[in-house]
Amino acid sequence: QYPVDIIDIHGLNGHPFNTWTHENGTLWLRDLLPGHLPGCRVYTYGYPSDVFSKS
């Protein structure tokens, strides 16, 4: 059993991983959060979020 589930959803023009990644490459959901919430499960949801079409 896990104490908490965390579901991350990026915003418009976002990306399921880049949104949560610092410029130094640290993906804080993966690299930092579990140290503060041991045993947590982290889910990242991605979807097409471009505001304007590139075509």
N, C-alpha and C positions, 0 to 999 in steps of 0.2 A: 504494500500500500504506500502511496505517495502522499506527503503532507499537503502539496499544492500543485495545481497545473496552471501554467502560464501560457496564454495564447497571445501572440503578437501579430498585429495586423498593420501593415504600413499604410500610409495615406496616399493621396493623389500624386502621381509622378514618382512614387516610391518604389522600392525594391525589397523583396523579402529578406535579403541579407545586407545589402549596402546601406539601407536605412539605419541599421543598428550597429554599423561598423565605424569605428573612429578612424581618422586619417592615418593613424599609425598601424592599422590593420587589426586592432583588437575588436573582435565581435563580442561585445559585452554580454549579450544574452548567453553565449556559450562559454566565454572565458572568465567572466567575473561574477555573474549572477549565481551560479551554483555554489560558489564559495560562501555566499551570504544566506542562501536558502538550500542547505544540504538536502538531497533527495527530491528536489523539485523536478518536474518535467516541464520542458520548454518546447512549445510548438510555434512554428512560424508559418503564417499563411500568406501566400502570394497570389496575386491576381493581376490581370491587365489593367493598369491604372493610368495610362497616358491620357492627359487631358485633351490633347490634339493628336490626330492621326499624323503619322510621318509620311503618308503617301500623298 
